[in-house]
Amino acid sequence: MTSELLTLAKPHTERREIHNIVHLIEGVIILLTSQANFYNIQIINQVKSKELYINCDETKIKQVFINLIKNAIDSMESGGKIILKIYEIDDNIQVKVIDQGNGIPKELMNKIGEPFYTTKEKGTGIGLMVCFQIIESHEGTIKVESNYGSGTTFTVTIPSSIR
């Protein structure tokens, strides 16, 4: 919790540059693959294109996808797959993080991203809140769809950029 609070307390100086989001996400997958494997979870990257660019703060965008994938890992008690899909739709890049976890009950869906709301025993409720703030600061959105008992999909939409 201390590290999450320190992240919130840091000055919000953003260094935005044009980055290939496919490469950013591939780096996050490499970072989290051993943790996923430990829990018998396979991370599958279903990207069709190798070059999709966004104007972003690289560290903050990586933080978003680290949080989303770690949450997916935490939700899958008996192994399974996490699928990442990246699309270009109109003038936006859309990234879907799809898990086969427990899902989120409908009555709790509207609380996702609220400060200090968590369903995890050792959670702080800060991670998703920070994700929502980062994506909003990049003029994007996060949408959540869930089927209780069969998994959750987080869809991150960010404006695309020309390299």
N, C-alpha and C positions, 0 to 999 in steps of 0.2 A: 504494500500500500504506500509505503514511503516513496518509492520510485515513481509511482503514478502521481502522487501529490507534487513531487518535484517537477514532473513534466508539466503539470498544470501551472505551477508557479513560475516557470521559465518565461523570460520575456518573449513575446510573440514576434520575433523578427524572422520573416520568411525570406528565403533565397530561392526565388522561382527561376527556373530555367526550363528549356525544352528537353524533355526526357522521353525515351521509348518506354512506355508502360509495360510492354511485354518483357523487356529486360529487367525492369524493377521487380515484377512479379516472379520471374524466374529466379532472381536472387533470393527472394523471400521463401520460395519453395525449397531451394537448396538449404537455407538456414533452418527450416522446420522439418525437413524430411526425416532426420534421425529421431526427433521427438515423436513424430507420427508413427514411424516404424516400430518404436518401442511399445506403442499401444495397438499394434497390428492395424494401422490405418495407412491407406495408400492415398497419396496426393496425386491427382491426375490433372495435367495441364492440357486442356482441349482448345488451345489457341489456333486459329486458322492463319492469322497473319503474323509476320515477324516484326513489322514496323508500324506501330500505332503510337502517335506522339501526343503528349499533354504538356501544358505549361504548369509546372508544379514545384513545390518544395520536396525534393527527393526523399529526405529523411522522414517528413511527415506522412507522405503517401505510403512509404514502406511501413511505417508504424500502423497505419490503418489496416493494411493487409496482414501484418503479423498478428494484430489483435483479432481480426475476423477468423483467420485460420486457426489460431490457438483456441478461440472459443469453439470452433467446429470440432477440434480434437477433444476438448473437454466434454463436449456433448455426446461423444460416441464411446460408451462404456465397453462395448464388446467388439471393437474394430469396425472396419468398413472403408468407405471411400469418401474423399473430399474431391469434388470436381470444380476446377476453375475454368470458366469460359470468358473469353474476351472478344467483344464485337465492336465494330464501328457502326453506329446508327445515326444517320443524319450528320450533325456536326458534333456528335458526342462519342465518347468511348464508354462502353458498358462492360463492367466486370462482374460476373456472378460467382459467388462462393457458395457451393451447394454441398450440404452435408447429409449424412444418413443417421443423424443423431436422434435424440428423443423428441425434438420439436418443441414448440412453445405453445402452451394453451392459449386459446383465443382471448380469454379474459385478461391475459397478461401482455398481449401484443402491443397495446398502446403505451405501455410503460418502458418499452425498449428504448434505450438511449437517455432515459431520465437519470439525473445525477443520483448516485448512490443506490440505484435499484439493481439488485442482483438476485439470481436464483442459485448461485454457487455458494457452497458452504464457506469457502475461503475467498470469495470474490469481494470486490470493493464497489462495483457499480460505476467505476470511473472509465474503464476501457472503452465501452461503446459510446459513452457520452463524448469522449475525446474524439473518437472516430467520426461521429456526426459533426462535431465542430470543425474538424480539419476539412472534411469534404465540403461542408457549407462554405468555408473560407476559400475554397477552390471553385466556387460557383457550381457545386454539384449537389447530388442527392444520394441518400441511402434509403432503399426500400427493403422491407422484410416480409417474406412470405413463409408460412410455416404450416405443416401438417403435424399436429400433435401425435407423437408416436412414430413418425416416419421421416422427420428431417426438416431443415430450414434452409432457405435461400436468401442470402444478402445480395442485393443488386446495387452496385456503386456506379453512378453515372457522373462523368466528368467531361467538360467541354474538350473536344479534340483541338490539336494545334498543328500547324504546318511546320515541318522541320526547317 
